[in-house]
Amino acid sequence: MIAAERKLRRLAAIFLAALVALILATPASAAKIDDQFHAWLNSDLWPEANAKGISRKTFDAAFDGVKPNLKLPDLVMPGKKATTPRKQHQAEFGSPGAYFAEKTVRAVTAGGRTRAAANARTIAAIEKRYGVPGEVLLAIWGRESGFGAAKMPYDAFEVLGTKAFMATRKDFFRTELMAALEIVERGLAPVGAMKSSWAGALGQPQFMPTSFLNHAVDFDGDGRVDIWNSVPDTLASIANYLVHYGWVKGRGWGFEVTVPEAVSCSLEGPDQGKRISEWADMGIKRVAAKPFPARELKAEGFLLMPAGRSGPAFIVTPNFYVLKQYNTSDLYALFIGHGADRIANGDSNFSGRWGAVGGLHRSDIAGLQRALEAKGYDVGSADGLPGFKTRRSIGEWQAKNGRAATCFPDADLVTALK
């Protein structure tokens, strides 16, 4: 009996030891990740920060009490491999039409018109210096932070630290984290002011830290760059950013058009530009029977069909792709251009209708992209996001296989390309 009890106790001890070992080895253990994070801070990040002139005082203040935020998107747990998520984390990854909900657009346009009047002298001075229309600046300001009203609930060092440690784009966020430390080290902002979005973007224009260092300006003349509280600094910093990326003074962002069936949707993209007069000769026309401005006819334009044949179409200018430098989404740049038009000219929606597209998981689109890549198509990246290279590759494959070219992923295409 005693021997049996001893055997049971030994088995129980072995089981308990194995259970403890399993828990300690589990990659997603929050306590273990905290320990790994702080070891990484001290042994990996601090030496680089120190070499770049960051003081220990700044470093310790930035990370005082900071732990990894495991609720942030696009993380890769230690010991795990990155995978394409099934679902999306941002609206622009879903149905294109949902991104232009009238309530959202109208909040930006109505707020923009109010602030255009309230800040008329400042905006006129910024337009004179930078050549960027005020309505574009207002649309970005409204979209990014609700004209400064949006709450920024995250600690920038928590977000950037977590993502530099365990995100899918570690190197990108490590660079941004170093820039955030530099902002504090140089006295441009205190640690307590470094509140951000879930992506680590700062202030009313939602600049990443490197963009703050490179493009933020003091336009109100008070001797400091303040994108958290100063409207002149905020708007001028946005303008300076756009000019840096090539804003062409005197041109707009683009025009909504109708595209005849004879013109392939696979002609989309910034690498397939034509003079706008050439697009017009192909039968592409502005909506509402408006002519293209005469000054634009000899200039280059590009076909944009963000939902393929299931939504509005546009001929855009190089300035559209400058807007994409602010956020690398066709829908974002289109929202800003459309919002700017409505701020300047009054509320008027797109003429074209958004069809019933979308509804696929991001992982479904990534699988479709990999299948197209295997057939020799350039989809840009198999990231699950239907950008212009994916859209036009779909159209080319459809035409080659006797299908009507829609240039947008759907469930039938996912099945056909498996």
Secondary structure, DSSP 8 states (H G I E B T S, - for coil): -HHHHHHHHHHHHHHHHHHHHHHHH-TT-HHHHHHHHHHHIIIIIHHHHHHTT--HHHHHHHTTT----TTSSSB--TT------SS-SSGGGS-GGGGG-HHHHHHHHHHHHHHHHHTHHHHHHHHHHH---HHHHHHHHHHHHTTTTS---EEHHHHHHHHHHHBTTHHHHHHHHHHHHHHHHTTSS-GGG-EE-TT--BTTTTB-HHHHHHH----S-SSS--TTT-HHHHHHHHHHHHHHTT--TT--SEEEEE--TTS-GGG-STTS-EEHHHHHHTT-EEGGG----GGGTTSEEEEE-TTGGGS-EEEE-HHHHHHTTTSS-HHHHHHHHHHHHHHHH-----SS---S-----HHHHHHHHHHHHHTT---S--SS---HHHHHHHHHHHHHTT-----S--HHHHHHT-
